[in-house]
Amino acid sequence: MGTDTPAAIDEAVLAFCATIAPGMPEYVDVMPGKGAEIAYCFDNAAAQVARAGGSIAYGWAIWRWPGRYFEAEHHGIWRSPEGKLLDVTPMLYGQTRILFLGDPEAVFDPARYRPNLLGAEAGNVAAAEYVALARERAAILNGYGEPGVEHVVTPGDQARLDAIAPRWMALYTELEGRDDDRALAN
């Protein structure tokens, strides 16, 4: 299954968002702009501003794997001249709306990569361990620059990654197999 747009803005969502930035998250429709590409939200929003005016709203797309964990992804969307928010970037899995947490401090800077931020759902021990290992793994990899770009990893860092991988992958498999009321509620 994996993460997706939260079905509701509940207390757990609000608690996670409060760890990221002040303010209230809101649902925003996704309507890809002309020539927009998946994963290029800042370029897509800038192109929409050039075509139609308005501005880029910076912040975080909030994703949830119900009963497991939350993920905040640095994101930019279009704010129309009238103030309406619209996500002009096509989503990898075809979502038609996202949960967006505006954060004026999260302005895009190509020289500063902002990693995704994770938080385990309360009471899920496996998810908490998974998130801790994901953070440890990200701390190693983010030192090499933006993900998706091939980097040469030092032998020492590769050994650290290799030590994390088996438990991290086993936890993910365990999370996939969970079938609890909290997971089914969202």
C-alpha positions in Angstrom: 0.0 0.0 0.0 2.3 2.8 1.2 1.7 6.4 1.8 -1.1 8.4 0.3 -3.1 11.6 0.9 -4.6 11.3 4.4 -8.3 10.6 4.2 -9.1 13.1 7.0 -7.4 15.8 8.9 -7.6 14.2 12.3 -5.7 14.8 15.6 -2.8 12.5 14.5 -2.4 14.4 11.2 -2.4 17.7 13.1 0.1 16.5 15.7 2.5 15.4 12.9 2.1 18.7 11.0 2.8 20.6 14.2 6.3 19.0 14.2 6.9 20.4 10.7 5.6 23.9 10.6 3.0 26.1 12.2 -0.4 26.5 10.6 -3.2 24.2 9.4 -2.9 21.8 6.5 -5.5 22.0 3.8 -6.6 19.8 0.9 -5.5 21.1 -2.5 -6.7 19.8 -5.9 -4.2 18.5 -8.3 -4.6 19.7 -11.9 -1.3 19.3 -13.8 -0.2 22.4 -15.8 0.8 22.4 -19.4 4.1 20.4 -19.8 4.3 19.7 -16.0 6.5 16.8 -15.0 6.2 14.4 -12.0 8.6 15.4 -9.2 9.4 18.9 -10.6 6.9 20.8 -8.4 9.0 24.0 -8.1 9.7 24.2 -11.8 6.0 23.4 -12.6 4.7 26.0 -10.2 7.1 28.6 -11.6 6.0 27.9 -15.1 2.4 28.3 -14.0 3.2 31.7 -12.4 4.9 32.8 -15.7 1.8 31.7 -17.7 -1.0 33.0 -15.4 0.5 35.2 -12.7 0.1 34.5 -9.0 3.0 33.1 -6.9 4.5 29.9 -5.6 3.2 28.6 -2.2 6.0 26.7 -0.5 5.5 24.0 2.1 5.0 20.3 2.5 2.9 17.6 0.9 1.7 15.4 3.8 1.4 11.7 3.2 0.1 9.0 5.5 0.4 5.2 5.6 -2.6 4.7 8.0 -1.6 3.1 11.3 2.1 3.2 10.4 3.7 6.6 9.6 3.5 10.0 8.1 5.8 11.6 5.6 6.2 15.3 4.8 7.7 16.1 1.3 9.0 19.5 0.5 6.6 20.9 -2.1 5.6 23.9 -4.1 2.2 24.6 -5.5 0.6 27.5 -7.5 -1.3 30.3 -5.7 -3.5 32.0 -8.3 -3.7 35.8 -8.5 -7.0 35.4 -6.6 -5.3 33.4 -3.8 -6.7 29.9 -4.7 -4.2 27.1 -4.2 -3.7 24.5 -6.9 -1.1 21.8 -7.3 0.0 21.9 -10.9 2.4 18.9 -10.6 1.2 15.5 -11.7 1.4 12.9 -8.9 3.3 9.7 -9.4 0.3 7.6 -8.3 -2.4 9.7 -9.9 -3.7 11.5 -6.7 -6.3 14.2 -7.6 -5.8 16.0 -4.3 -3.0 16.4 -1.7 -2.8 17.6 1.9 -0.6 20.7 1.9 1.0 22.3 4.9 2.1 25.8 3.9 5.5 26.9 5.2 6.8 30.3 4.2 10.2 29.3 5.7 10.5 26.4 3.2 11.3 28.4 0.2 13.0 26.3 -2.5 16.7 26.8 -2.8 18.4 24.5 -5.4 21.6 24.6 -3.3 19.8 23.2 -0.2 18.1 19.9 -0.5 15.3 19.4 2.1 14.8 15.7 2.9 11.4 14.2 3.5 10.4 14.2 7.2 8.9 11.1 8.7 7.0 10.4 11.9 5.6 7.2 13.2 1.9 6.8 14.2 1.5 6.7 17.9 1.6 3.2 19.5 3.2 1.5 16.5 6.6 0.1 17.7 7.6 -1.4 14.4 6.8 1.9 12.6 8.8 3.9 15.2 11.8 1.6 14.6 11.3 1.8 10.8 11.2 5.6 11.0 14.3 5.8 13.2 16.2 3.6 10.7 14.9 5.6 7.7 16.2 8.8 9.4 19.6 7.2 10.0 19.8 6.0 6.4 18.7 9.4 5.1 21.3 11.2 7.2 24.0 9.1 5.5 22.6 9.5 1.9 21.6 13.1 2.2 25.2 14.0 2.8 25.8 13.1 -0.8 23.2 15.5 -2.2 19.8 15.1 -3.8 18.3 11.6 -4.0 17.8 10.3 -7.5 21.2 11.5 -8.6 23.9 8.9 -8.7 26.6 9.5 -6.1 29.7 7.5 -5.2 29.3 6.4 -1.6 32.4 5.9 0.6 33.1 2.3 1.7 32.5 3.4 5.3 29.1 4.8 4.5 28.2 1.9 2.4 29.0 -0.4 5.3 26.7 1.6 7.5 23.9 1.4 4.9 24.5 -2.3 4.5 24.1 -2.8 8.3 20.8 -0.9 8.3 19.2 -2.4 5.2 18.2 -5.9 6.4 16.3 -4.7 9.5 14.9 -1.7 7.7 13.5 -3.9 4.9 12.2 -6.5 7.4 10.3 -3.8 9.2 8.8 -2.5 6.0 7.6 -6.0 5.2 6.1 -6.3 8.7 4.4 -2.9 8.2 2.9 -4.1 4.9 1.5 -7.2 6.6 -0.2 -5.2 9.4 -4.0 -5.4 9.5 -5.2 -3.4 12.4 -8.2 -1.2 13.1 -6.2 2.0 12.9 -4.8 1.0 9.5 -8.3 0.2 8.2 -9.9 3.4 9.6 -8.1 5.7 7.2 
